[in-house]
Amino acid sequence: MCVKVPCRRCRKFTWSGCGKHVQSVYDNIEKGNHCMCQAWPGIVIPSVTQTTDLLNQQPVASASSNGEQI
């Protein structure tokens, strides 16, 4: 079983245990409070660049069948 534990270095939260329940621990920690001092096996953590790129994407305008934009 894996559990949430405070990191001694950064004071954010990390995990301890068998490694089979890391996703559950990660999901139950508030955004911004995840320790990055050690790895989170099996967790895909988006980089700041990826997050910024997603936020800056413009929506694609779609057109109706008669060519007018919706």
PQR file with spaces between the fields and no chain letter, atoms N, CA, C, O and H, PARSE charges and radii, in Angstrom:
ATOM       1  N    MET     1       0.849   -1.183    0.000 -0.4000 1.5000
ATOM       2  CA   MET     1       0.000    0.000    0.000 -0.0000 2.0000
ATOM       3  C    MET     1       0.888    1.237    0.000  0.5500 1.7000
ATOM       4  O    MET     1       1.937    1.251    0.645 -0.5500 1.4000
ATOM       5  N    CYS     2       0.474    2.276   -0.720 -0.4000 1.5000
ATOM       6  CA   CYS     2       1.206    3.542   -0.755 -0.0000 2.0000
ATOM       7  C    CYS     2       0.428    4.609    0.017  0.5500 1.7000
ATOM       8  O    CYS     2      -0.802    4.610    0.039 -0.5500 1.4000
ATOM       9  H    CYS     2      -0.378    2.265   -1.243  0.4000 1.0000
ATOM      10  N    VAL     3       1.169    5.503    0.640 -0.4000 1.5000
ATOM      11  CA   VAL     3       0.545    6.564    1.433 -0.0000 2.0000
ATOM      12  C    VAL     3       1.220    7.900    1.152  0.5500 1.7000
ATOM      13  O    VAL     3       2.369    7.952    0.712 -0.5500 1.4000
ATOM      14  H    VAL     3       2.169    5.502    0.621  0.4000 1.0000
ATOM      15  N    LYS     4       0.488    8.974    1.412 -0.4000 1.5000
ATOM      16  CA   LYS     4       1.007   10.336    1.283 -0.0000 2.0000
ATOM      17  C    LYS     4       1.868   10.655    2.495  0.5500 1.7000
ATOM      18  O    LYS     4       1.461   10.423    3.633 -0.5500 1.4000
ATOM      19  H    LYS     4      -0.445    8.932    1.769  0.4000 1.0000
ATOM      20  N    VAL     5       3.065   11.190    2.246 -0.4000 1.5000
ATOM      21  CA   VAL     5       3.956   11.578    3.345 -0.0000 2.0000
ATOM      22  C    VAL     5       4.584   12.930    3.021  0.5500 1.7000
ATOM      23  O    VAL     5       4.773   13.252    1.848 -0.5500 1.4000
ATOM      24  H    VAL     5       3.396   11.379    1.321  0.4000 1.0000
ATOM      25  N    PRO     6       4.910   13.728    4.037 -0.5600 1.5000
ATOM      26  CA   PRO     6       5.582   15.006    3.781  0.2800 2.0000
ATOM      27  C    PRO     6       7.053   14.771    3.435  0.5500 1.7000
ATOM      28  O    PRO     6       7.716   13.917    4.024 -0.5500 1.4000
ATOM      29  N    CYS     7       7.546   15.542    2.473 -0.4000 1.5000
ATOM      30  CA   CYS     7       8.958   15.471    2.098 -0.0000 2.0000
ATOM      31  C    CYS     7       9.778   16.241    3.132  0.5500 1.7000
ATOM      32  O    CYS     7       9.398   17.339    3.541 -0.5500 1.4000
ATOM      33  H    CYS     7       7.008   16.236    1.994  0.4000 1.0000
ATOM      34  N    ARG     8      10.882   15.672    3.545 -0.4000 1.5000
ATOM      35  CA   ARG     8      11.742   16.328    4.536 -0.0000 2.0000
ATOM      36  C    ARG     8      12.517   17.494    3.932  0.5500 1.7000
ATOM      37  O    ARG     8      12.952   18.392    4.654 -0.5500 1.4000
ATOM      38  H    ARG     8      11.191   14.781    3.213  0.4000 1.0000
ATOM      39  N    ARG     9      12.692   17.485    2.607 -0.4000 1.5000
ATOM      40  CA   ARG     9      13.476   18.539    1.958 -0.0000 2.0000
ATOM      41  C    ARG     9      12.633   19.757    1.588  0.5500 1.7000
ATOM      42  O    ARG     9      12.991   20.886    1.923 -0.5500 1.4000
ATOM      43  H    ARG     9      12.339   16.755    2.021  0.4000 1.0000
ATOM      44  N    CYS    10      11.511   19.530    0.896 -0.4000 1.5000
ATOM      45  CA   CYS    10      10.733   20.664    0.370 -0.0000 2.0000
ATOM      46  C    CYS    10       9.435   20.924    1.131  0.5500 1.7000
ATOM      47  O    CYS    10       8.784   21.944    0.905 -0.5500 1.4000
ATOM      48  H    CYS    10      11.220   18.613    0.624  0.4000 1.0000
ATOM      49  N    ARG    11       9.053   20.022    2.026 -0.4000 1.5000
ATOM      50  CA   ARG    11       7.835   20.146    2.845 -0.0000 2.0000
ATOM      51  C    ARG    11       6.538   19.976    2.043  0.5500 1.7000
ATOM      52  O    ARG    11       5.451   20.183    2.582 -0.5500 1.4000
ATOM      53  H    ARG    11       9.582   19.193    2.210  0.4000 1.0000
ATOM      54  N    LYS    12       6.642   19.601    0.762 -0.4000 1.5000
ATOM      55  CA   LYS    12       5.447   19.259   -0.006 -0.0000 2.0000
ATOM      56  C    LYS    12       5.186   17.776    0.218  0.5500 1.7000
ATOM      57  O    LYS    12       5.850   17.146    1.041 -0.5500 1.4000
ATOM      58  H    LYS    12       7.525   19.433    0.324  0.4000 1.0000
ATOM      59  N    PHE    13       4.219   17.213   -0.512 -0.4000 1.5000
ATOM      60  CA   PHE    13       3.863   15.819   -0.274 -0.0000 2.0000
ATOM      61  C    PHE    13       4.409   14.893   -1.343  0.5500 1.7000
ATOM      62  O    PHE    13       4.449   15.237   -2.525 -0.5500 1.4000
ATOM      63  H    PHE    13       3.679   17.725   -1.180  0.4000 1.0000
ATOM      64  N    THR    14       4.825   13.722   -0.916 -0.4000 1.5000
ATOM      65  CA   THR    14       5.322   12.672   -1.782 -0.0000 2.0000
ATOM      66  C    THR    14       4.656   11.369   -1.367  0.5500 1.7000
ATOM      67  O    THR    14       3.652   11.385   -0.655 -0.5500 1.4000
ATOM      68  H    THR    14       4.792   13.442    0.044  0.4000 1.0000
ATOM      69  N    TRP    15       5.199   10.257   -1.799 -0.4000 1.5000
ATOM      70  CA   TRP    15       4.590    8.969   -1.491 -0.0000 2.0000
ATOM      71  C    TRP    15       5.603    8.046   -0.830  0.5500 1.7000
ATOM      72  O    TRP    15       6.814    8.238   -0.935 -0.5500 1.4000
ATOM      73  H    TRP    15       6.015   10.244   -2.377  0.4000 1.0000
ATOM      74  N    SER    16       5.077    7.052   -0.153 -0.4000 1.5000
ATOM      75  CA   SER    16       5.894    5.996    0.430 -0.0000 2.0000
ATOM      76  C    SER    16       5.091    4.713    0.330  0.5500 1.7000
ATOM      77  O    SER    16       3.865    4.732    0.441 -0.5500 1.4000
ATOM      78  H    SER    16       4.093    6.896   -0.068  0.4000 1.0000
ATOM      79  N    GLY    17       5.771    3.609    0.122 -0.4000 1.5000
ATOM      80  CA   GLY    17       5.073    2.327    0.086 -0.0000 2.0000
ATOM      81  C    GLY    17       5.557    1.415   -1.013  0.5500 1.7000
ATOM      82  O    GLY    17       6.709    1.487   -1.439 -0.5500 1.4000
ATOM      83  H    GLY    17       6.767    3.593    0.032  0.4000 1.0000
ATOM      84  N    CYS    18       4.666    0.557   -1.468 -0.4000 1.5000
ATOM      85  CA   CYS    18       5.012   -0.516   -2.396 -0.0000 2.0000
ATOM      86  C    CYS    18       5.199   -0.054   -3.840  0.5500 1.7000
ATOM      87  O    CYS    18       5.852   -0.745   -4.622 -0.5500 1.4000
ATOM      88  H    CYS    18       3.730    0.498   -1.122  0.4000 1.0000
ATOM      89  N    GLY    19       4.641    1.099   -4.209 -0.4000 1.5000
ATOM      90  CA   GLY    19       4.761    1.605   -5.573 -0.0000 2.0000
ATOM      91  C    GLY    19       3.609    1.225   -6.487  0.5500 1.7000
ATOM      92  O    GLY    19       3.562    1.676   -7.631 -0.5500 1.4000
ATOM      93  H    GLY    19       4.110    1.660   -3.574  0.4000 1.0000
ATOM      94  N    LYS    20       2.689    0.415   -6.014 -0.4000 1.5000
ATOM      95  CA   LYS    20       1.556   -0.016   -6.836 -0.0000 2.0000
ATOM      96  C    LYS    20       0.373    0.947   -6.764  0.5500 1.7000
ATOM      97  O    LYS    20      -0.562    0.826   -7.555 -0.5500 1.4000
ATOM      98  H    LYS    20       2.728    0.048   -5.084  0.4000 1.0000
ATOM      99  N    HIS    21       0.396    1.891   -5.843 -0.4000 1.5000
ATOM     100  CA   HIS    21      -0.741    2.789   -5.634 -0.0000 2.0000
ATOM     101  C    HIS    21      -0.335    4.257   -5.749  0.5500 1.7000
ATOM     102  O    HIS    21      -1.004    5.137   -5.208 -0.5500 1.4000
ATOM     103  H    HIS    21       1.155    1.990   -5.200  0.4000 1.0000
ATOM     104  N    VAL    22       0.767    4.513   -6.458 -0.4000 1.5000
ATOM     105  CA   VAL    22       1.302    5.871   -6.566 -0.0000 2.0000
ATOM     106  C    VAL    22       0.295    6.808   -7.224  0.5500 1.7000
ATOM     107  O    VAL    22       0.145    7.954   -6.800 -0.5500 1.4000
ATOM     108  H    VAL    22       1.311    3.798   -6.897  0.4000 1.0000
ATOM     109  N    GLN    23      -0.398    6.327   -8.258 -0.4000 1.5000
ATOM     110  CA   GLN    23      -1.381    7.161   -8.956 -0.0000 2.0000
ATOM     111  C    GLN    23      -2.459    7.660   -8.001  0.5500 1.7000
ATOM     112  O    GLN    23      -2.839    8.830   -8.051 -0.5500 1.4000
ATOM     113  H    GLN    23      -0.276    5.396   -8.602  0.4000 1.0000
ATOM     114  N    SER    24      -2.947    6.798   -7.146 -0.4000 1.5000
ATOM     115  CA   SER    24      -3.980    7.170   -6.183 -0.0000 2.0000
ATOM     116  C    SER    24      -3.476    8.239   -5.217  0.5500 1.7000
ATOM     117  O    SER    24      -4.193    9.192   -4.912 -0.5500 1.4000
ATOM     118  H    SER    24      -2.639    5.847   -7.105  0.4000 1.0000
ATOM     119  N    VAL    25      -2.249    8.082   -4.739 -0.4000 1.5000
ATOM     120  CA   VAL    25      -1.665    9.078   -3.834 -0.0000 2.0000
ATOM     121  C    VAL    25      -1.518   10.404   -4.567  0.5500 1.7000
ATOM     122  O    VAL    25      -1.882   11.453   -4.036 -0.5500 1.4000
ATOM     123  H    VAL    25      -1.666    7.307   -4.987  0.4000 1.0000
ATOM     124  N    TYR    26      -0.982   10.361   -5.791 -0.4000 1.5000
ATOM     125  CA   TYR    26      -0.772   11.577   -6.586 -0.0000 2.0000
ATOM     126  C    TYR    26      -2.094   12.318   -6.801  0.5500 1.7000
ATOM     127  O    TYR    26      -2.163   13.538   -6.649 -0.5500 1.4000
ATOM     128  H    TYR    26      -0.686    9.508   -6.223  0.4000 1.0000
ATOM     129  N    ASP    27      -3.138   11.571   -7.155 -0.4000 1.5000
ATOM     130  CA   ASP    27      -4.452   12.162   -7.434 -0.0000 2.0000
ATOM     131  C    ASP    27      -5.071   12.833   -6.212  0.5500 1.7000
ATOM     132  O    ASP    27      -5.899   13.732   -6.358 -0.5500 1.4000
ATOM     133  H    ASP    27      -3.082   10.580   -7.279  0.4000 1.0000
ATOM     134  N    ASN    28      -4.685   12.411   -5.015 -0.4000 1.5000
ATOM     135  CA   ASN    28      -5.265   12.954   -3.787 -0.0000 2.0000
ATOM     136  C    ASN    28      -4.438   14.054   -3.139  0.5500 1.7000
ATOM     137  O    ASN    28      -4.677   14.423   -1.989 -0.5500 1.4000
ATOM     138  H    ASN    28      -4.012   11.681   -4.896  0.4000 1.0000
ATOM     139  N    ILE    29      -3.465   14.579   -3.878 -0.4000 1.5000
ATOM     140  CA   ILE    29      -2.669   15.706   -3.399 -0.0000 2.0000
ATOM     141  C    ILE    29      -3.060   16.929   -4.222  0.5500 1.7000
ATOM     142  O    ILE    29      -3.102   16.874   -5.451 -0.5500 1.4000
ATOM     143  H    ILE    29      -3.270   14.280   -4.813  0.4000 1.0000
ATOM     144  N    GLU    30      -3.345   18.024   -3.537 -0.4000 1.5000
ATOM     145  CA   GLU    30      -3.765   19.255   -4.196 -0.0000 2.0000
ATOM     146  C    GLU    30      -2.693   19.734   -5.178  0.5500 1.7000
ATOM     147  O    GLU    30      -1.498   19.659   -4.893 -0.5500 1.4000
ATOM     148  H    GLU    30      -3.312   18.069   -2.538  0.4000 1.0000
ATOM     149  N    LYS    31      -3.139   20.226   -6.337 -0.4000 1.5000
ATOM     150  CA   LYS    31      -2.225   20.734   -7.364 -0.0000 2.0000
ATOM     151  C    LYS    31      -1.278   21.774   -6.758  0.5500 1.7000
ATOM     152  O    LYS    31      -1.705   22.667   -6.027 -0.5500 1.4000
ATOM     153  H    LYS    31      -4.110   20.287   -6.568  0.4000 1.0000
ATOM     154  N    GLY    32      -0.004   21.645   -7.071 -0.4000 1.5000
ATOM     155  CA   GLY    32       0.997   22.562   -6.548 -0.0000 2.0000
ATOM     156  C    GLY    32       1.645   22.092   -5.263  0.5500 1.7000
ATOM     157  O    GLY    32       2.614   22.696   -4.802 -0.5500 1.4000
ATOM     158  H    GLY    32       0.343   20.919   -7.665  0.4000 1.0000
ATOM     159  N    ASN    33       1.126   21.025   -4.676 -0.4000 1.5000
ATOM     160  CA   ASN    33       1.676   20.507   -3.423 -0.0000 2.0000
ATOM     161  C    ASN    33       2.406   19.181   -3.591  0.5500 1.7000
ATOM     162  O    ASN    33       2.689   18.494   -2.609 -0.5500 1.4000
ATOM     163  H    ASN    33       0.339   20.534   -5.050  0.4000 1.0000
ATOM     164  N    HIS    34       2.712   18.818   -4.845 -0.4000 1.5000
ATOM     165  CA   HIS    34       3.438   17.577   -5.106 -0.0000 2.0000
ATOM     166  C    HIS    34       4.939   17.810   -4.991  0.5500 1.7000
ATOM     167  O    HIS    34       5.480   18.721   -5.618 -0.5500 1.4000
ATOM     168  H    HIS    34       2.481   19.376   -5.643  0.4000 1.0000
ATOM     169  N    CYS    35       5.595   17.003   -4.207 -0.4000 1.5000
ATOM     170  CA   CYS    35       7.056   17.026   -4.095 -0.0000 2.0000
ATOM     171  C    CYS    35       7.648   16.528   -5.410  0.5500 1.7000
ATOM     172  O    CYS    35       7.170   15.547   -5.979 -0.5500 1.4000
ATOM     173  H    CYS    35       5.155   16.263   -3.698  0.4000 1.0000
ATOM     174  N    MET    36       8.684   17.201   -5.888 -0.4000 1.5000
ATOM     175  CA   MET    36       9.382   16.759   -7.087 -0.0000 2.0000
ATOM     176  C    MET    36      10.821   16.349   -6.763  0.5500 1.7000
ATOM     177  O    MET    36      11.658   16.247   -7.660 -0.5500 1.4000
ATOM     178  H    MET    36       9.073   17.998   -5.426  0.4000 1.0000
ATOM     179  N    CYS    37      11.101   16.118   -5.486 -0.4000 1.5000
ATOM     180  CA   CYS    37      12.446   15.695   -5.061 -0.0000 2.0000
ATOM     181  C    CYS    37      12.725   14.244   -5.441  0.5500 1.7000
ATOM     182  O    CYS    37      13.885   13.852   -5.575 -0.5500 1.4000
ATOM     183  H    CYS    37      10.421   16.201   -4.758  0.4000 1.0000
ATOM     184  N    GLN    38      11.685   13.451   -5.612 -0.4000 1.5000
ATOM     185  CA   GLN    38      11.850   12.057   -6.032 -0.0000 2.0000
ATOM     186  C    GLN    38      10.848   11.759   -7.135  0.5500 1.7000
ATOM     187  O    GLN    38       9.894   12.511   -7.336 -0.5500 1.4000
ATOM     188  H    GLN    38      10.743   13.769   -5.503  0.4000 1.0000
ATOM     189  N    ALA    39      11.065   10.668   -7.846 -0.4000 1.5000
ATOM     190  CA   ALA    39      10.211   10.297   -8.976 -0.0000 2.0000
ATOM     191  C    ALA    39       8.827    9.838   -8.512  0.5500 1.7000
ATOM     192  O    ALA    39       8.643    9.366   -7.390 -0.5500 1.4000
ATOM     193  H    ALA    39      11.840   10.057   -7.682  0.4000 1.0000
ATOM     194  N    TRP    40       7.867    9.995   -9.422 -0.4000 1.5000
ATOM     195  CA   TRP    40       6.516    9.475   -9.240 -0.0000 2.0000
ATOM     196  C    TRP    40       6.336    8.394  -10.308  0.5500 1.7000
ATOM     197  O    TRP    40       5.853    8.699  -11.398 -0.5500 1.4000
ATOM     198  H    TRP    40       8.017   10.378  -10.333  0.4000 1.0000
ATOM     199  N    PRO    41       6.709    7.136  -10.029 -0.5600 1.5000
ATOM     200  CA   PRO    41       6.659    6.085  -11.042  0.2800 2.0000
ATOM     201  C    PRO    41       5.272    5.920  -11.651  0.5500 1.7000
ATOM     202  O    PRO    41       4.274    5.802  -10.940 -0.5500 1.4000
ATOM     203  N    GLY    42       5.229    5.914  -12.990 -0.4000 1.5000
ATOM     204  CA   GLY    42       3.973    5.718  -13.698 -0.0000 2.0000
ATOM     205  C    GLY    42       3.144    6.971  -13.875  0.5500 1.7000
ATOM     206  O    GLY    42       2.082    6.914  -14.496 -0.5500 1.4000
ATOM     207  H    GLY    42       6.040    6.009  -13.568  0.4000 1.0000
ATOM     208  N    ILE    43       3.589    8.103  -13.351 -0.4000 1.5000
ATOM     209  CA   ILE    43       2.843    9.355  -13.445 -0.0000 2.0000
ATOM     210  C    ILE    43       3.472   10.217  -14.534  0.5500 1.7000
ATOM     211  O    ILE    43       4.681   10.449  -14.524 -0.5500 1.4000
ATOM     212  H    ILE    43       4.451    8.150  -12.847  0.4000 1.0000
ATOM     213  N    VAL    44       2.652   10.692  -15.477 -0.4000 1.5000
ATOM     214  CA   VAL    44       3.119   11.614  -16.506 -0.0000 2.0000
ATOM     215  C    VAL    44       2.856   13.016  -15.988  0.5500 1.7000
ATOM     216  O    VAL    44       1.707   13.428  -15.834 -0.5500 1.4000
ATOM     217  H    VAL    44       1.670   10.502  -15.486  0.4000 1.0000
ATOM     218  N    ILE    45       3.927   13.740  -15.722 -0.4000 1.5000
ATOM     219  CA   ILE    45       3.824   15.088  -15.178 -0.0000 2.0000
ATOM     220  C    ILE    45       4.143   16.068  -16.297  0.5500 1.7000
ATOM     221  O    ILE    45       5.274   16.097  -16.782 -0.5500 1.4000
ATOM     222  H    ILE    45       4.861   13.404  -15.847  0.4000 1.0000
ATOM     223  N    PRO    46       3.149   16.887  -16.723 -0.5600 1.5000
ATOM     224  CA   PRO    46       3.419   17.830  -17.817  0.2800 2.0000
ATOM     225  C    PRO    46       4.431   18.877  -17.389  0.5500 1.7000
ATOM     226  O    PRO    46       4.420   19.358  -16.255 -0.5500 1.4000
ATOM     227  N    SER    47       5.307   19.217  -18.327 -0.4000 1.5000
ATOM     228  CA   SER    47       6.286   20.261  -18.032 -0.0000 2.0000
ATOM     229  C    SER    47       5.601   21.616  -18.087  0.5500 1.7000
ATOM     230  O    SER    47       4.488   21.724  -18.601 -0.5500 1.4000
ATOM     231  H    SER    47       5.316   18.827  -19.247  0.4000 1.0000
ATOM     232  N    VAL    48       6.241   22.640  -17.570 -0.4000 1.5000
ATOM     233  CA   VAL    48       5.693   23.998  -17.597 -0.0000 2.0000
ATOM     234  C    VAL    48       5.494   24.429  -19.039  0.5500 1.7000
ATOM     235  O    VAL    48       4.506   25.095  -19.349 -0.5500 1.4000
ATOM     236  H    VAL    48       7.145   22.552  -17.152  0.4000 1.0000
ATOM     237  N    THR    49       6.413   24.064  -19.932 -0.4000 1.5000
ATOM     238  CA   THR    49       6.312   24.425  -21.347 -0.0000 2.0000
ATOM     239  C    THR    49       5.073   23.807  -21.967  0.5500 1.7000
ATOM     240  O    THR    49       4.341   24.493  -22.680 -0.5500 1.4000
ATOM     241  H    THR    49       7.216   23.523  -19.681  0.4000 1.0000
ATOM     242  N    GLN    50       4.816   22.522  -21.717 -0.4000 1.5000
ATOM     243  CA   GLN    50       3.641   21.866  -22.271 -0.0000 2.0000
ATOM     244  C    GLN    50       2.367   22.521  -21.770  0.5500 1.7000
ATOM     245  O    GLN    50       1.439   22.732  -22.551 -0.5500 1.4000
ATOM     246  H    GLN    50       5.411   21.964  -21.138  0.4000 1.0000
ATOM     247  N    THR    51       2.300   22.841  -20.509 -0.4000 1.5000
ATOM     248  CA   THR    51       1.119   23.470  -19.929 -0.0000 2.0000
ATOM     249  C    THR    51       0.895   24.841  -20.538  0.5500 1.7000
ATOM     250  O    THR    51      -0.235   25.184  -20.884 -0.5500 1.4000
ATOM     251  H    THR    51       3.053   22.668  -19.874  0.4000 1.0000
ATOM     252  N    THR    52       1.957   25.634  -20.678 -0.4000 1.5000
ATOM     253  CA   THR    52       1.854   26.967  -21.268 -0.0000 2.0000
ATOM     254  C    THR    52       1.410   26.875  -22.714  0.5500 1.7000
ATOM     255  O    THR    52       0.562   27.654  -23.149 -0.5500 1.4000
ATOM     256  H    THR    52       2.875   25.355  -20.397  0.4000 1.0000
ATOM     257  N    ASP    53       1.968   25.933  -23.471 -0.4000 1.5000
ATOM     258  CA   ASP    53       1.583   25.761  -24.868 -0.0000 2.0000
ATOM     259  C    ASP    53       0.102   25.438  -24.989  0.5500 1.7000
ATOM     260  O    ASP    53      -0.572   25.968  -25.873 -0.5500 1.4000
ATOM     261  H    ASP    53       2.657   25.299  -23.118  0.4000 1.0000
ATOM     262  N    LEU    54      -0.419   24.579  -24.120 -0.4000 1.5000
ATOM     263  CA   LEU    54      -1.836   24.229  -24.164 -0.0000 2.0000
ATOM     264  C    LEU    54      -2.716   25.434  -23.857  0.5500 1.7000
ATOM     265  O    LEU    54      -3.775   25.597  -24.464 -0.5500 1.4000
ATOM     266  H    LEU    54       0.128   24.148  -23.402  0.4000 1.0000
ATOM     267  N    LEU    55      -2.293   26.272  -22.930 -0.4000 1.5000
ATOM     268  CA   LEU    55      -3.081   27.447  -22.564 -0.0000 2.0000
ATOM     269  C    LEU    55      -3.084   28.493  -23.667  0.5500 1.7000
ATOM     270  O    LEU    55      -4.043   29.253  -23.798 -0.5500 1.4000
ATOM     271  H    LEU    55      -1.433   26.139  -22.437  0.4000 1.0000
ATOM     272  N    ASN    56      -2.019   28.539  -24.462 -0.4000 1.5000
ATOM     273  CA   ASN    56      -1.897   29.555  -25.503 -0.0000 2.0000
ATOM     274  C    ASN    56      -2.496   29.136  -26.835  0.5500 1.7000
ATOM     275  O    ASN    56      -2.517   29.941  -27.766 -0.5500 1.4000
ATOM     276  H    ASN    56      -1.240   27.921  -24.355  0.4000 1.0000
ATOM     277  N    GLN    57      -2.980   27.918  -26.960 -0.4000 1.5000
ATOM     278  CA   GLN    57      -3.561   27.470  -28.217 -0.0000 2.0000
ATOM     279  C    GLN    57      -4.872   28.199  -28.477  0.5500 1.7000
ATOM     280  O    GLN    57      -5.701   28.362  -27.582 -0.5500 1.4000
ATOM     281  H    GLN    57      -2.963   27.264  -26.204  0.4000 1.0000
ATOM     282  N    GLN    58      -5.037   28.632  -29.717 -0.4000 1.5000
ATOM     283  CA   GLN    58      -6.264   29.300  -30.127 -0.0000 2.0000
ATOM     284  C    GLN    58      -7.265   28.253  -30.594  0.5500 1.7000
ATOM     285  O    GLN    58      -6.878   27.288  -31.253 -0.5500 1.4000
ATOM     286  H    GLN    58      -4.363   28.499  -30.443  0.4000 1.0000
ATOM     287  N    PRO    59      -8.533   28.420  -30.269 -0.5600 1.5000
ATOM     288  CA   PRO    59      -9.533   27.468  -30.751  0.2800 2.0000
ATOM     289  C    PRO    59      -9.674   27.574  -32.264  0.5500 1.7000
ATOM     290  O    PRO    59      -9.553   28.657  -32.835 -0.5500 1.4000
ATOM     291  N    VAL    60      -9.929   26.454  -32.896 -0.4000 1.5000
ATOM     292  CA   VAL    60     -10.102   26.420  -34.337 -0.0000 2.0000
ATOM     293  C    VAL    60     -11.550   26.767  -34.641  0.5500 1.7000
ATOM     294  O    VAL    60     -12.473   26.157  -34.102 -0.5500 1.4000
ATOM     295  H    VAL    60     -10.028   25.574  -32.431  0.4000 1.0000
ATOM     296  N    ALA    61     -11.740   27.764  -35.521 -0.4000 1.5000
ATOM     297  CA   ALA    61     -13.098   28.156  -35.905 -0.0000 2.0000
ATOM     298  C    ALA    61     -13.659   27.100  -36.837  0.5500 1.7000
ATOM     299  O    ALA    61     -12.965   26.620  -37.733 -0.5500 1.4000
ATOM     300  H    ALA    61     -10.990   28.259  -35.959  0.4000 1.0000
ATOM     301  N    SER    62     -14.903   26.742  -36.629 -0.4000 1.5000
ATOM     302  CA   SER    62     -15.533   25.780  -37.522 -0.0000 2.0000
ATOM     303  C    SER    62     -16.501   26.519  -38.433  0.5500 1.7000
ATOM     304  O    SER    62     -16.974   27.608  -38.105 -0.5500 1.4000
ATOM     305  H    SER    62     -15.467   27.132  -35.901  0.4000 1.0000
ATOM     306  N    ALA    63     -16.783   25.931  -39.552 -0.4000 1.5000
ATOM     307  CA   ALA    63     -17.669   26.556  -40.531 -0.0000 2.0000
ATOM     308  C    ALA    63     -18.929   25.717  -40.672  0.5500 1.7000
ATOM     309  O    ALA    63     -18.896   24.495  -40.526 -0.5500 1.4000
ATOM     310  H    ALA    63     -16.399   25.047  -39.818  0.4000 1.0000
ATOM     311  N    SER    64     -20.037   26.386  -40.956 -0.4000 1.5000
ATOM     312  CA   SER    64     -21.277   25.666  -41.208 -0.0000 2.0000
ATOM     313  C    SER    64     -21.263   25.165  -42.644  0.5500 1.7000
ATOM     314  O    SER    64     -20.332   25.463  -43.392 -0.5500 1.4000
ATOM     315  H    SER    64     -20.064   27.379  -41.074  0.4000 1.0000
ATOM     316  N    SER    65     -22.264   24.424  -43.032 -0.4000 1.5000
ATOM     317  CA   SER    65     -22.307   23.844  -44.370 -0.0000 2.0000
ATOM     318  C    SER    65     -22.384   24.903  -45.463  0.5500 1.7000
ATOM     319  O    SER    65     -22.024   24.624  -46.606 -0.5500 1.4000
ATOM     320  H    SER    65     -23.020   24.182  -42.424  0.4000 1.0000
ATOM     321  N    ASN    66     -22.850   26.130  -45.139 -0.4000 1.5000
ATOM     322  CA   ASN    66     -22.926   27.169  -46.158 -0.0000 2.0000
ATOM     323  C    ASN    66     -21.712   28.088  -46.125  0.5500 1.7000
ATOM     324  O    ASN    66     -21.708   29.120  -46.796 -0.5500 1.4000
ATOM     325  H    ASN    66     -23.143   26.357  -44.210  0.4000 1.0000
ATOM     326  N    GLY    67     -20.692   27.738  -45.367 -0.4000 1.5000
ATOM     327  CA   GLY    67     -19.444   28.484  -45.358 -0.0000 2.0000
ATOM     328  C    GLY    67     -19.364   29.577  -44.310  0.5500 1.7000
ATOM     329  O    GLY    67     -18.316   30.208  -44.167 -0.5500 1.4000
ATOM     330  H    GLY    67     -20.695   26.899  -44.822  0.4000 1.0000
ATOM     331  N    GLU    68     -20.441   29.822  -43.572 -0.4000 1.5000
ATOM     332  CA   GLU    68     -20.411   30.843  -42.532 -0.0000 2.0000
ATOM     333  C    GLU    68     -19.716   30.297  -41.298  0.5500 1.7000
ATOM     334  O    GLU    68     -19.826   29.113  -40.979 -0.5500 1.4000
ATOM     335  H    GLU    68     -21.292   29.310  -43.689  0.4000 1.0000
ATOM     336  N    GLN    69     -19.001   31.172  -40.611 -0.4000 1.5000
ATOM     337  CA   GLN    69     -18.355   30.735  -39.377 -0.0000 2.0000
ATOM     338  C    GLN    69     -19.377   30.687  -38.257  0.5500 1.7000
ATOM     339  O    GLN    69     -20.277   31.524  -38.178 -0.5500 1.4000
ATOM     340  H    GLN    69     -18.911   32.133  -40.870  0.4000 1.0000
ATOM     341  N    ILE    70     -19.228   29.721  -37.419 -0.4000 1.5000
ATOM     342  CA   ILE    70     -20.148   29.542  -36.290 -0.0000 2.0000
ATOM     343  C    ILE    70     -19.558   30.203  -35.069  0.5500 1.7000
ATOM     344  O    ILE    70     -20.165   30.177  -33.999 -0.5500 1.4000
ATOM     345  H    ILE    70     -18.497   29.041  -37.484  0.4000 1.0000
